[in-house]
Amino acid sequence: MAEPLHPAAITHLPPFITAPGETDVLFVVMAIFVVLALIGMGIFYFKLHALPEQMAHRGQKVQFQIVAVLALLALFTHNHAFWIAGLLLALIPLPDFTTPLSSITRALERIAESKAPGTAPAPAPPSPPPAEPPVGPQGA
């Protein structure tokens, strides 16, 4: 049998008030909700923090590495300026400087090899002039 209510208590109690000795269902539901909400917010925070790295992954390796370092700095220092800088760097494609520079380097190496003293190839011997056929009568 249920224990009698205190004389000062009202006769109709809200459903979230439990009787003494019973499990507080609202507390259990809210505890589970808070734990799941914290885990969900943590996952969202880390996904959001990795957004610049995911965006820069399709770019150049150097750009990806710089963005990753900025994201880690923002994560550990809680300085949002690093995260914003990483996001902006991930959004802006870096120009390709290495291809033209390597082409210039190869061209300069070829020029240097052809003009280096002592390594120039020996000149080809002059070819003899072609023999001309005789014109007119010979001998008399």
HELIX and SHEET records of a PDB file:
HELIX    1   1 VAL A   25  HIS A   49  1                                  25    
HELIX    2   2 LEU A   51  ALA A   56  1                                   6    
HELIX    3   3 LYS A   61  THR A   77  1                                  17    
HELIX    4   4 HIS A   80  LEU A   91  1                                  12    
HELIX    5   5 THR A   98  LYS A  115  1                                  18    
END                                                                             
